[in-house]
Amino acid sequence: MADIRIQVQSADFDFAAEYARFDGNATMGAIVAFVGRVRDLDGSISAMSLEHYPGMTEKSLAKIVDEACGYWPLQAVTVIHRVGDLQAAEQIVLVLTASAHRQAAYESNAFIMDFLKTQAPFWKKEGNGACLKWLDARESDQSALDRWQYLRVG
């Protein structure tokens, strides 16, 4: 049974401290980390605001992680997602996956992130200053789920 930690919080997370929770376990042959940040590719995004539905969001994240644990032999998973007002370059989300084998750690991390982006109840607006606009789901995020359909067949 994997050691699972799920947090939804407004405070920033300490990547090194979260990674250290996995350190020292000699059976973990691979630890994969994903850190998502507020990006500003063209100068149009200086801020982002994320909202969620407390209780429901954590349950949704737990369901995604539980599904990943059913497909890959994971030893530990941490998912931390921030909510509230964030500035460009700030951390938004952390997904850490640990397994005895690198392929399981890599694939499960990508799976969790792909499903988090489309299935977890977060609402996002972004823009410059006081001019933030609500964002719709991206087609690219939805199409990223297609690569996992083979797991759900039969």
N, C-alpha and C positions, 0 to 999 in steps of 0.2 A: 504494500500500500504506500503510495507516494505521500510525502510530506507536502501539503498544499497550503499556500498562504495567499489570500486574496484581500486586497485593500482598495477602497475608493476613498480618496482624501483630497483636501485642498492643499495641504503642505507638500513641499518638494520632497523627493526621496533621495537617499544617499546610496548611490549605486555601489560604492565600495562596501558599505555596511551590509547591504542586501546580498552581494556576492559572498561576503565573508560567512554568511549563514550556511552556505553550501560547502565552504572550505573545510578541509580536514576529514572529509568522508572519502576514504580510499576506494570505495566501491563505485564512486561516481567517476567514470572514465571520460565523461564529456559534460561540460556546462556551456550552454548557449545563451547569450544575452541579446535582447533587442531593447533599445531605448529609442522611443519616438519623441521627437521634439517639435516645437512650433517652428515652422519653416517660413521663410520669406524669400521666395525665389526671384521675385521681380520688383520688390519694394512696395508691394500693395498690401502686405500683411504686417502690422506691427503688434497686433493683439488678437487673442482668441478667448472665447468664453465657452466653457463646457458645462452643461447641466446634465443631471441624471435623476433617476427615480430611485431614491434610497430603498434598500431592501430588494427591490426587483433587479437592480443592476448587479448586485453581488450574486444573487441567485443565477442570473443569466451567465455571469462569468464562471461560476462554479460548474454549471452545466457544460460549458465549453471545455473547461479543464478536465472534467470527468470523462467527457467523450474522448479527449486526447489520450487520457490515461488508459482508456479501453483499446486504443489502437497501437500505442507504443509503450514499452516497459520503462516508465518514468519513475525516478526515485524522489524527485522533488520538483515543485513548480511554484513560482512566485509570480503573481500578477498584481501590479500596483498601477492604478489609473487615477490621474488627478482630475479634479473638477474645479470650477471657478474661473477667475480671470487670470490669463497667462499672457506673457509677453514673448515676442519673437526670440528664439533660441532657448527658451525654457523647456525643461523635460515635461512630457505629458504622460508617457506610459513606459512601464518596465515589464518585460516578460523574460523570466529566467526558467530554463528547463534543464534538468539534469537526468542523465541516464548512464548506464554502464557503457553505452555505445554512441558514437557521434551521430550516426544517421538518425537514430531515434530522437536525440536531443535537437538536431537541426530541424527535422521535419515537424516534430510536435510544436516547436516554437513558431514556425511559420503558420501552421494550422491554427494555433491559438490566436495569433495576430490577425489572420485573415477572417476568422469568425468573429473576433472581438469587433473589428471594424464594421461589420454588417449586422451582427445579431445582438450585440449588447445595447441596451437602451441608454445611449448618450446622445445629446443634442448639442450641435456645435454652431457657433457663429464666429466669423472672423472678418478682419478688415483693418482699417487705420483709425486710431483714436475712438471717437464716439460713433463712427460710422461702421458698425459691425452688421453683417448680414447673415441670416440663417443659411446654413448649407444643406443641400440635398445630398443623398447618398450618391457616390460616384459609381459610374458604370464599371470602371476598372476594379473597384473594390468588390463589386458583385461578381464580375467575371473571374476574379482570383479564387472564388469558392469552387468554380468548376473543376479545378485540378484535384479537388478532394472527393469528388463524387464517387470515384472507384471504391473508396472506403465504405460508403453507405449502401452499396449495392448488395442486395440479398442478405 
